[in-house]
Amino acid sequence: MIASPNGEATVNTTGGSGLAKGGSGDVLAGLLVSLLAQGTAPYAASILAVYLHGAAGDALTEQYSPLGVRPDDLPREIARQAARLHACVCQ
């Protein structure tokens, strides 16, 4: 769940136990900060970061199993998920 100070809330449906490893949260934090640095509004950046992080975790879990997901695999998979999302939104 992502909530804003003004009461907006969004439920994220991506992600799972494959992300329950040391370092996964660091990747999420880095993604969020990078979106903020690019000028994305905080609430939108939070929604996008959580979604992409979870979608990457889901894809890696499907490929390797929950035990096989490694935090260092996340950045590349996040880039793939961002490209997939961009293609869906822009078409």
Phi, psi and omega in degrees: 000131176248127181233144178257162179299335181271008174100355176292147178215143178228136177262125176268136182251007180258161176098164181184201187293341177297338180271359184276066181218150175302130179104336180295319178293328176295322177296316178299315180298317178296319178297315180299313181297322179294322177294319177297318180295335178276359176098007178289136179302145186306315181293316178296319179298320179295315179299311182295316181298313181296318179298309183296319178300313180293318179297321177296317177299319178298314181297317179291324176297318179296323182283318189244342189097159180302327181286338184269355180285127178244139180305328181286349173276342187296314184304315179295319180290326175299318178299319177297316180293323177295319178295319178297316179295317179300318180296322180290318183288324187272358180255000000 
